[in-house]
Amino acid sequence: MADGMGRERRRSVLIVEDDAIVALDLEQALSGLGYRIFGPTTTGEEAVAVAAREPAPDLLLMDVDLPGPVDGIEAARRIRARLDVPVIFLTGHSDSGTLSRAMAAEPFGYLLKPFQVKDLKCAIEVAVHKHRRERALRRRSDRLARLSLEDELTRLANRRGFFAQAEQAVRTARRNGDLLGLFFGDLDGLKTINDQHGHQAGDDALRAAAEVLRATFREADLLARVGGDEFLVLAPLAAEADVALLRERVCGAFAEFNGQSGLPFAVTLSLGAISADSREERAMERLVQEADRAMYASRSGREKSRGDSILERAKSKRRRQ
């Protein structure tokens, strides 16, 4: 394991052993193998306390038979519940009952006393290798799970991720007595951007829209890209009026972005917004449909206003002529 300067740092081991002679043997053996020593501690309670300090040990050598209400197996269980640290059990017993209970605590090794230094070295190397492999597998599994719920282009939630997280967001809002605001956005003119500037430009527009939304809403709000050019935001509200205020804020944020982006096209979003009482039993799919309709109504009104403006300019020009 390397430190921030790239040097390999010595791994640290917490020794939990109530037999002073065995503890001394372990200290000497581990020091000879190049490990830093935490402890030794002699009780399960003390082991849990020491392991919780910073920096945490890299490995635990835990005697199964410790005095007091918290034996080694229980101490290991408590530590493993809080820390991702491998445990090797030490014991002088090999009966099936002890082994069965120890295995239930999911140790990374098991060493019978008395032991040879070569056996200790082997047990530690196996435990470290097993721990590294399991951690790598967990990270890979977490990454795959995250990718299944995340839009790769924008790093927002995807449709599946939105609906998976929306249920928890509704529960939290209901617990806090919050209103909910649901915003449905559709990126304007994505096909035109793709046709005129290329698909890379289209991707840039989508990423830009995501960043504007991310900067406008709070970190705790749920943001998602749920289609090719469609975005959803679910946000708790303090009051009904917040829907309109947030909608205006989003529109202002896009206008500000376009004023300084330097892109050869504008990034604009047709945005529909609705509010919902979190205490009402309304399916999220239905709320999304309502926000979608609000978005189309907003777009239609904007296009009609633009058309009326063009018509008025044409009439004015004919009058001047």
C-alpha contacts under 8 A as a table, 3 or more apart, distances in Angstrom:
res1	aa1	res2	aa2	distance
1	M	8	E	5.43
1	M	9	R	5.80
1	M	10	R	7.42
1	M	11	R	7.35
2	A	5	M	7.58
2	A	6	G	5.26
2	A	7	R	5.11
2	A	8	E	4.11
2	A	9	R	5.52
3	D	6	G	5.35
3	D	7	R	5.52
3	D	8	E	6.25
3	D	9	R	6.08
4	G	7	R	7.46
10	R	34	G	6.66
10	R	35	Y	5.67
10	R	36	R	6.25
11	R	34	G	7.94
11	R	35	Y	5.40
11	R	36	R	6.09
11	R	57	P	7.83
11	R	58	D	6.02
11	R	59	L	7.87
12	S	35	Y	5.63
12	S	36	R	4.45
12	S	37	I	5.72
12	S	38	F	6.76
12	S	57	P	5.19
12	S	58	D	5.21
12	S	59	L	6.50
13	V	35	Y	6.74
13	V	36	R	6.22
13	V	37	I	5.24
13	V	38	F	5.72
13	V	57	P	5.61
13	V	58	D	5.95
13	V	59	L	4.80
13	V	60	L	5.63
13	V	61	L	6.98
14	L	37	I	6.13
14	L	38	F	4.33
14	L	39	G	5.76
14	L	40	P	6.69
14	L	41	T	7.99
14	L	51	A	7.61
14	L	57	P	6.00
14	L	58	D	7.94
14	L	59	L	6.34
14	L	60	L	4.89
14	L	61	L	6.15
15	I	23	A	7.13
15	I	26	L	7.66
15	I	27	E	7.89
15	I	37	I	7.27
15	I	38	F	6.30
15	I	39	G	5.57
15	I	40	P	4.66
15	I	41	T	6.37
15	I	60	L	6.29
15	I	61	L	5.04
15	I	62	M	6.40
16	V	23	A	7.80
16	V	39	G	7.09
16	V	40	P	5.53
16	V	41	T	4.81
16	V	42	T	5.63
16	V	43	T	7.10
16	V	44	G	7.70
16	V	47	A	6.47
16	V	60	L	7.52
16	V	61	L	6.06
16	V	62	M	4.84
16	V	63	D	5.89
16	V	72	G	7.97
17	E	20	A	7.33
17	E	22	V	7.22
17	E	23	A	5.67
17	E	40	P	6.58
17	E	41	T	6.24
17	E	42	T	5.13
17	E	43	T	7.61
17	E	62	M	6.59
17	E	63	D	5.24
17	E	66	L	7.29
18	D	23	A	7.29
18	D	41	T	7.17
18	D	42	T	4.26
18	D	43	T	6.93
18	D	63	D	7.67
18	D	66	L	6.42
18	D	67	P	7.69
19	D	22	V	5.42
19	D	23	A	6.09
19	D	42	T	7.82
20	A	23	A	5.01
20	A	24	L	6.13
21	I	24	L	5.15
21	I	25	D	6.26
22	V	25	D	5.04
22	V	26	L	6.18
23	A	26	L	5.09
23	A	27	E	6.22
23	A	40	P	6.57
24	L	27	E	5.06
24	L	28	Q	6.25
25	D	28	Q	5.28
25	D	29	A	6.09
26	L	29	A	5.10
26	L	30	L	5.92
27	E	30	L	5.28
27	E	31	S	5.97
27	E	37	I	6.84
28	Q	31	S	5.19
28	Q	32	G	6.13
29	A	32	G	5.13
29	A	33	L	6.31
29	A	117	V	6.32
30	L	33	L	4.93
30	L	34	G	6.34
30	L	35	Y	5.38
30	L	36	R	7.57
30	L	37	I	7.51
31	S	34	G	5.08
31	S	35	Y	5.28
31	S	36	R	6.62
31	S	37	I	7.36
32	G	35	Y	7.52
33	L	121	K	7.61
37	I	40	P	7.75
38	F	57	P	7.14
41	T	46	E	6.33
41	T	47	A	6.06
42	T	46	E	7.16
42	T	47	A	7.58
42	T	66	L	7.06
42	T	67	P	7.92
43	T	46	E	5.36
43	T	47	A	6.27
43	T	66	L	5.80
43	T	67	P	6.20
43	T	68	G	6.91
43	T	70	V	7.37
43	T	71	D	7.30
43	T	72	G	7.87
44	G	47	A	5.00
44	G	48	V	6.30
44	G	66	L	6.59
44	G	67	P	7.83
44	G	68	G	7.57
44	G	70	V	5.03
44	G	71	D	5.45
44	G	72	G	5.72
44	G	74	E	7.54
44	G	75	A	5.01
45	E	48	V	5.31
45	E	49	A	6.42
45	E	70	V	6.26
45	E	75	A	6.92
46	E	49	A	5.08
46	E	50	V	6.10
47	A	50	V	5.18
47	A	51	A	6.02
47	A	75	A	6.93
48	V	51	A	5.30
48	V	52	A	6.36
48	V	75	A	6.11
48	V	76	A	7.92
48	V	78	R	7.04
48	V	79	I	5.89
49	A	52	A	5.33
49	A	53	R	6.91
50	V	53	R	5.50
50	V	56	A	7.99
51	A	56	A	5.54
51	A	57	P	6.42
51	A	79	I	7.00
52	A	56	A	6.33
52	A	79	I	7.77
52	A	83	L	7.97
53	R	56	A	5.75
57	P	60	L	7.14
57	P	85	V	7.52
58	D	85	V	6.00
58	D	86	P	7.35
59	L	85	V	5.83
59	L	86	P	5.31
59	L	87	V	6.07
59	L	88	I	7.83
60	L	85	V	7.33
60	L	86	P	6.35
60	L	87	V	4.69
60	L	88	I	6.10
61	L	87	V	6.12
61	L	88	I	5.01
61	L	89	F	6.00
61	L	90	L	6.74
62	M	72	G	5.93
62	M	76	A	7.40
62	M	87	V	6.86
62	M	88	I	6.09
62	M	89	F	4.85
62	M	90	L	5.68
63	D	66	L	6.45
63	D	72	G	5.55
63	D	89	F	5.74
63	D	90	L	4.45
63	D	91	T	5.74
64	V	71	D	6.36
64	V	72	G	4.22
64	V	73	I	5.66
64	V	89	F	6.15
64	V	90	L	5.95
64	V	91	T	5.56
64	V	102	A	7.71
65	D	71	D	5.92
65	D	72	G	6.01
65	D	91	T	6.88
66	L	70	V	7.35
66	L	71	D	4.72
66	L	72	G	5.72
67	P	70	V	7.45
67	P	71	D	6.45
68	G	71	D	6.64
70	V	73	I	7.95
70	V	74	E	5.78
70	V	75	A	6.06
71	D	74	E	5.50
71	D	75	A	6.11
72	G	75	A	5.00
72	G	76	A	5.99
72	G	89	F	7.93
73	I	76	A	5.17
73	I	77	R	6.27
73	I	101	R	7.64
73	I	102	A	5.97
73	I	105	A	6.54
74	E	77	R	5.01
74	E	78	R	6.29
74	E	105	A	7.91
75	A	78	R	5.21
75	A	79	I	6.19
76	A	79	I	5.13
76	A	80	R	5.98
76	A	87	V	6.98
76	A	105	A	7.00
77	R	80	R	5.23
77	R	81	A	6.19
77	R	105	A	5.68
78	R	81	A	5.18
78	R	82	R	6.81
79	I	82	R	5.39
79	I	83	L	5.83
80	R	83	L	5.07
80	R	84	D	6.12
80	R	85	V	6.52
80	R	86	P	7.88
81	A	84	D	7.94
85	V	131	H	7.93
86	P	107	P	6.76
86	P	108	F	5.71
86	P	127	A	6.67
86	P	128	V	7.26
86	P	131	H	6.35
87	V	107	P	5.06
87	V	108	F	5.44
87	V	109	G	6.79
87	V	127	A	7.77
88	I	107	P	5.77
88	I	108	F	5.56
88	I	109	G	4.43
88	I	110	Y	5.43
88	I	111	L	7.07
88	I	123	A	7.66
88	I	124	I	7.64
88	I	127	A	7.39
89	F	102	A	7.73
89	F	107	P	6.82
89	F	109	G	6.29
89	F	110	Y	4.78
89	F	111	L	6.04
90	L	110	Y	6.21
90	L	111	L	4.99
90	L	112	L	5.86
90	L	113	K	6.68
91	T	94	S	7.62
91	T	111	L	6.66
91	T	112	L	5.22
91	T	113	K	5.74
92	G	112	L	5.57
92	G	113	K	4.84
92	G	114	P	7.22
93	H	98	T	7.15
93	H	112	L	7.24
94	S	98	T	6.93
94	S	99	L	6.54
94	S	112	L	7.49
95	D	98	T	5.65
95	D	99	L	6.32
96	S	99	L	5.04
96	S	100	S	5.89
97	G	100	S	5.18
97	G	101	R	6.28
98	T	101	R	5.27
98	T	102	A	6.02
99	L	102	A	5.06
99	L	103	M	6.03
100	S	103	M	5.24
100	S	104	A	6.43
101	R	104	A	5.24
101	R	105	A	7.01
102	A	105	A	5.44
102	A	106	E	7.29
102	A	107	P	7.32
103	M	106	E	5.25
103	M	107	P	6.37
107	P	110	Y	7.27
108	F	126	V	7.87
108	F	127	A	4.95
108	F	130	K	7.11
108	F	131	H	7.36
109	G	123	A	6.09
109	G	124	I	7.66
109	G	126	V	7.59
109	G	127	A	5.93
110	Y	123	A	7.47
111	L	115	F	7.25
111	L	119	D	7.85
111	L	120	L	7.37
111	L	123	A	7.23
112	L	115	F	6.30
115	F	119	D	6.38
115	F	120	L	6.97
116	Q	119	D	5.16
116	Q	120	L	6.42
117	V	120	L	5.00
117	V	121	K	6.09
118	K	121	K	5.04
118	K	122	C	6.09
119	D	122	C	5.10
119	D	123	A	6.08
120	L	123	A	5.13
120	L	124	I	6.21
121	K	124	I	5.29
121	K	125	E	6.22
122	C	125	E	5.19
122	C	126	V	6.13
123	A	126	V	5.25
123	A	127	A	6.10
124	I	127	A	5.05
124	I	128	V	6.08
125	E	128	V	5.20
125	E	129	H	6.10
126	V	129	H	5.18
126	V	130	K	6.03
127	A	130	K	5.12
127	A	131	H	6.01
128	V	131	H	5.09
128	V	132	R	6.13
129	H	132	R	5.18
129	H	133	R	6.20
130	K	133	R	5.15
130	K	134	E	6.14
131	H	134	E	5.19
131	H	135	R	6.05
132	R	135	R	5.18
132	R	136	A	6.14
133	R	136	A	5.14
133	R	137	L	6.21
134	E	137	L	5.04
134	E	138	R	6.15
135	R	138	R	5.04
135	R	139	R	6.16
136	A	139	R	5.10
136	A	140	R	6.17
137	L	140	R	5.08
137	L	141	S	6.05
138	R	141	S	4.97
138	R	142	D	5.96
139	R	142	D	5.00
139	R	143	R	6.01
140	R	143	R	5.04
140	R	144	L	6.18
141	S	144	L	5.17
141	S	145	A	6.13
142	D	145	A	5.04
142	D	146	R	6.01
143	R	146	R	5.01
143	R	147	L	6.07
144	L	147	L	5.07
144	L	148	S	6.23
145	A	148	S	5.19
145	A	149	L	6.68
146	R	149	L	5.26
146	R	150	E	5.92
147	L	150	E	4.94
147	L	151	D	7.20
147	L	152	E	7.06
148	S	160	R	7.70
148	S	161	G	7.56
149	L	157	A	5.84
149	L	158	N	5.58
149	L	159	R	7.54
149	L	160	R	5.70
149	L	161	G	4.08
149	L	162	F	7.71
150	E	155	R	5.95
150	E	156	L	5.82
150	E	157	A	4.31
150	E	158	N	4.85
150	E	161	G	6.25
151	D	154	T	5.82
151	D	155	R	5.18
151	D	156	L	5.49
151	D	157	A	5.56
151	D	158	N	4.72
151	D	224	A	7.79
151	D	225	R	6.64
152	E	155	R	5.45
152	E	156	L	7.84
153	L	203	D	7.46
153	L	207	R	6.87
154	T	206	L	7.09
154	T	207	R	5.20
154	T	210	A	6.12
154	T	225	R	7.55
156	L	210	A	7.37
156	L	223	L	6.03
156	L	224	A	4.96
156	L	225	R	6.16
157	A	160	R	7.64
157	A	161	G	5.02
157	A	162	F	5.65
157	A	222	L	7.89
157	A	223	L	6.30
157	A	224	A	4.33
157	A	225	R	6.25
157	A	226	V	7.82
158	N	161	G	5.04
158	N	162	F	5.99
158	N	224	A	5.44
158	N	225	R	5.26
158	N	226	V	5.26
159	R	162	F	5.09
159	R	163	F	6.41
159	R	224	A	6.80
159	R	225	R	6.67
159	R	226	V	4.32
159	R	227	G	7.34
160	R	163	F	5.48
160	R	164	A	6.07
161	G	164	A	5.03
161	G	165	Q	6.11
161	G	224	A	7.72
162	F	165	Q	5.33
162	F	166	A	5.80
162	F	222	L	7.20
162	F	223	L	7.44
162	F	224	A	5.97
162	F	226	V	7.77
163	F	166	A	4.97
163	F	167	E	6.74
163	F	284	M	7.63
164	A	167	E	6.32
164	A	168	Q	7.77
165	Q	168	Q	5.44
165	Q	169	A	6.32
165	Q	222	L	7.65
166	A	169	A	4.88
166	A	170	V	6.08
166	A	222	L	7.44
166	A	234	L	7.50
166	A	284	M	7.68
167	E	170	V	5.19
167	E	171	R	6.33
168	Q	171	R	5.05
168	Q	172	T	6.22
169	A	172	T	5.14
169	A	173	A	6.14
169	A	222	L	7.90
170	V	173	A	5.03
170	V	174	R	6.01
170	V	180	L	7.92
170	V	278	S	6.12
171	R	174	R	5.08
171	R	175	R	6.16
171	R	278	S	7.87
172	T	175	R	5.08
172	T	176	N	6.25
173	A	176	N	5.09
173	A	177	G	5.82
173	A	178	D	4.83
173	A	179	L	6.98
173	A	180	L	7.23
173	A	236	P	6.41
173	A	278	S	6.07
174	R	177	G	4.95
174	R	178	D	6.19
174	R	278	S	5.09
174	R	279	R	5.63
175	R	178	D	7.82
177	G	278	S	7.22
177	G	279	R	7.62
178	D	236	P	5.83
178	D	237	L	6.02
178	D	238	A	6.44
178	D	277	D	7.28
178	D	278	S	6.48
179	L	236	P	5.71
179	L	237	L	5.03
179	L	238	A	6.60
179	L	239	A	6.87
179	L	240	E	7.34
179	L	275	S	6.81
179	L	276	A	5.90
179	L	277	D	4.87
179	L	278	S	5.69
180	L	234	L	6.88
180	L	235	A	5.69
180	L	236	P	4.48
180	L	237	L	5.46
180	L	275	S	5.52
180	L	276	A	5.15
180	L	277	D	6.23
180	L	278	S	6.19
181	G	233	V	7.88
181	G	234	L	5.78
181	G	235	A	5.16
181	G	236	P	6.07
181	G	237	L	6.24
181	G	243	V	6.11
181	G	273	A	6.92
181	G	274	I	5.79
181	G	275	S	4.48
181	G	276	A	6.42
182	L	232	L	7.14
182	L	233	V	5.72
182	L	234	L	4.71
182	L	235	A	6.56
182	L	273	A	5.68
182	L	274	I	5.45
182	L	275	S	6.27
182	L	276	A	7.84
182	L	287	L	7.53
182	L	288	V	7.38
182	L	291	A	6.55
183	F	231	F	7.98
183	F	232	L	5.59
183	F	233	V	5.04
183	F	234	L	6.56
183	F	271	L	6.71
183	F	272	G	5.63
183	F	273	A	4.41
183	F	274	I	6.65
183	F	291	A	6.24
184	F	230	E	7.25
184	F	231	F	5.83
184	F	232	L	4.80
184	F	233	V	6.75
184	F	271	L	5.67
184	F	272	G	5.08
184	F	273	A	6.31
184	F	288	V	7.32
184	F	291	A	5.45
184	F	292	D	5.72
184	F	294	A	7.99
184	F	295	M	6.26
185	G	230	E	5.66
185	G	231	F	4.88
185	G	232	L	6.27
185	G	269	L	5.86
185	G	270	S	5.48
185	G	271	L	4.37
185	G	272	G	6.33
185	G	295	M	6.77
186	D	229	D	5.64
186	D	230	E	4.59
186	D	231	F	6.30
186	D	269	L	5.45
186	D	270	S	5.15
186	D	271	L	6.52
186	D	295	M	7.65
187	L	190	L	6.36
187	L	206	L	7.54
187	L	209	A	7.61
187	L	229	D	5.23
187	L	230	E	6.46
187	L	267	V	7.37
187	L	268	T	6.06
187	L	269	L	4.58
187	L	270	S	6.40
188	D	267	V	7.25
188	D	268	T	5.59
188	D	269	L	5.55
188	D	270	S	6.47
189	G	192	T	5.15
189	G	193	I	6.25
190	L	193	I	5.07
190	L	194	N	6.17
190	L	202	G	6.15
190	L	205	A	7.81
190	L	229	D	7.03
191	K	194	N	5.04
191	K	195	D	6.05
191	K	202	G	7.85
192	T	195	D	5.03
192	T	196	Q	5.93
193	I	196	Q	5.29
193	I	197	H	5.50
193	I	198	G	6.83
193	I	199	H	7.67
193	I	201	A	6.73
193	I	202	G	5.77
193	I	265	F	7.28
194	N	197	H	5.49
194	N	198	G	4.48
194	N	199	H	4.68
194	N	200	Q	7.62
194	N	201	A	6.50
194	N	202	G	5.17
195	D	198	G	5.82
195	D	199	H	7.59
197	H	200	Q	7.83
197	H	201	A	5.85
197	H	202	G	7.68
198	G	201	A	5.47
198	G	202	G	6.65
199	H	202	G	4.76
199	H	203	D	6.22
200	Q	203	D	5.04
200	Q	204	D	6.21
201	A	204	D	4.87
201	A	205	A	6.17
202	G	205	A	5.05
202	G	206	L	6.35
203	D	206	L	5.11
203	D	207	R	6.17
204	D	207	R	5.11
204	D	208	A	5.99
205	A	208	A	5.01
205	A	209	A	6.13
205	A	267	V	6.13
206	L	209	A	5.11
206	L	210	A	6.25
206	L	229	D	7.18
207	R	210	A	5.07
207	R	211	E	6.23
208	A	211	E	5.09
208	A	212	V	6.22
208	A	267	V	7.51
209	A	212	V	5.18
209	A	213	L	6.27
209	A	254	F	7.88
209	A	267	V	6.83
209	A	268	T	7.77
209	A	269	L	7.75
210	A	213	L	5.17
210	A	214	R	6.01
210	A	225	R	7.97
211	E	214	R	4.89
211	E	215	A	6.03
212	V	215	A	5.17
212	V	216	T	6.12
212	V	250	V	7.83
212	V	253	A	6.59
212	V	254	F	6.65
212	V	257	F	7.54
213	L	216	T	5.06
213	L	217	F	6.08
213	L	223	L	7.79
213	L	250	V	7.03
214	R	217	F	5.60
214	R	218	R	7.30
214	R	219	E	7.42
214	R	223	L	7.41
215	A	218	R	7.49
216	T	249	R	7.29
216	T	250	V	6.36
216	T	253	A	7.04
217	F	221	D	6.50
218	R	221	D	5.35
219	E	222	L	7.94
221	D	233	V	7.05
221	D	234	L	6.05
221	D	235	A	4.91
221	D	236	P	7.38
222	L	233	V	5.51
222	L	234	L	5.08
222	L	235	A	6.47
223	L	231	F	7.44
223	L	232	L	5.89
223	L	233	V	4.53
223	L	234	L	6.67
224	A	231	F	5.59
224	A	232	L	5.17
224	A	233	V	6.37
225	R	228	G	7.68
225	R	229	D	7.50
225	R	230	E	5.82
225	R	231	F	4.39
225	R	232	L	6.35
226	V	229	D	7.91
226	V	230	E	5.62
226	V	231	F	5.69
226	V	232	L	6.80
227	G	230	E	4.83
227	G	231	F	7.14
237	L	240	E	7.12
237	L	242	D	6.22
237	L	243	V	7.57
238	A	242	D	6.90
239	A	242	D	5.56
240	E	243	V	6.14
240	E	275	S	6.82
241	A	244	A	5.77
241	A	245	L	6.50
242	D	245	L	4.86
242	D	246	L	5.83
243	V	246	L	5.35
243	V	247	R	6.16
243	V	273	A	6.58
243	V	274	I	6.81
243	V	275	S	6.59
244	A	247	R	5.03
244	A	248	E	6.17
244	A	273	A	7.76
245	L	248	E	5.20
245	L	249	R	6.15
246	L	249	R	4.87
246	L	250	V	6.15
247	R	250	V	5.18
247	R	251	C	6.34
247	R	271	L	7.37
247	R	273	A	7.04
248	E	251	C	5.10
248	E	252	G	6.08
249	R	252	G	5.04
249	R	253	A	6.07
250	V	253	A	5.02
250	V	254	F	6.37
251	C	254	F	5.29
251	C	255	A	6.31
251	C	269	L	7.67
252	G	255	A	5.04
252	G	256	E	6.13
253	A	256	E	5.08
253	A	257	F	6.12
254	F	257	F	4.96
254	F	258	N	6.18
254	F	267	V	6.95
254	F	268	T	6.28
254	F	269	L	7.72
255	A	258	N	5.24
255	A	259	G	6.27
255	A	268	T	7.83
256	E	259	G	5.11
256	E	260	Q	6.75
257	F	260	Q	5.55
257	F	261	S	5.65
258	N	261	S	5.25
258	N	262	G	7.45
258	N	263	L	7.71
258	N	266	A	5.82
258	N	267	V	6.52
259	G	262	G	7.69
263	L	266	A	7.05
270	S	295	M	6.17
270	S	296	Y	7.76
270	S	298	S	6.94
270	S	299	R	5.80
271	L	294	A	7.74
271	L	295	M	4.96
271	L	298	S	6.82
271	L	299	R	7.66
272	G	291	A	5.43
272	G	292	D	6.39
272	G	293	R	7.32
272	G	294	A	4.48
272	G	295	M	3.46
272	G	296	Y	7.19
272	G	297	A	7.72
272	G	298	S	6.36
273	A	291	A	5.52
273	A	294	A	6.26
273	A	295	M	7.02
274	I	290	E	7.36
274	I	291	A	5.76
274	I	294	A	7.40
276	A	280	E	7.61
277	D	280	E	5.57
278	S	281	E	7.65
282	R	286	R	6.91
282	R	287	L	7.13
283	A	286	R	5.34
283	A	287	L	6.57
284	M	287	L	5.00
284	M	288	V	6.13
285	E	288	V	5.10
285	E	289	Q	6.29
286	R	289	Q	5.06
286	R	290	E	6.33
287	L	290	E	5.04
287	L	291	A	6.22
288	V	291	A	5.05
288	V	292	D	6.01
289	Q	292	D	4.93
289	Q	293	R	6.25
290	E	293	R	5.15
290	E	294	A	6.25
291	A	294	A	4.92
291	A	295	M	6.19
292	D	295	M	5.04
292	D	296	Y	6.43
293	R	296	Y	5.15
293	R	297	A	6.15
294	A	297	A	5.04
294	A	298	S	6.13
295	M	298	S	5.07
295	M	299	R	6.17
296	Y	299	R	4.97
296	Y	300	S	5.98
297	A	300	S	5.11
297	A	301	G	6.10
298	S	301	G	5.18
298	S	302	R	6.16
299	R	302	R	5.07
299	R	303	E	6.10
300	S	303	E	5.11
300	S	304	K	6.03
301	G	304	K	5.09
301	G	305	S	6.07
302	R	305	S	5.05
302	R	306	R	6.12
303	E	306	R	4.94
303	E	307	G	6.00
304	K	307	G	4.95
304	K	308	D	6.05
305	S	308	D	5.12
305	S	309	S	6.15
306	R	309	S	5.05
306	R	310	I	6.27
307	G	310	I	5.10
307	G	311	L	6.16
308	D	311	L	5.01
308	D	312	E	6.09
309	S	312	E	5.12
309	S	313	R	6.25
310	I	313	R	5.15
310	I	314	A	6.25
311	L	314	A	5.06
311	L	315	K	6.25
312	E	315	K	5.11
312	E	316	S	6.13
313	R	316	S	5.08
313	R	317	K	6.17
314	A	317	K	5.13
314	A	318	R	6.36
315	K	318	R	5.17
315	K	319	R	6.27
316	S	319	R	5.13
316	S	320	R	6.30
317	K	320	R	5.19
317	K	321	Q	6.33
318	R	321	Q	5.05
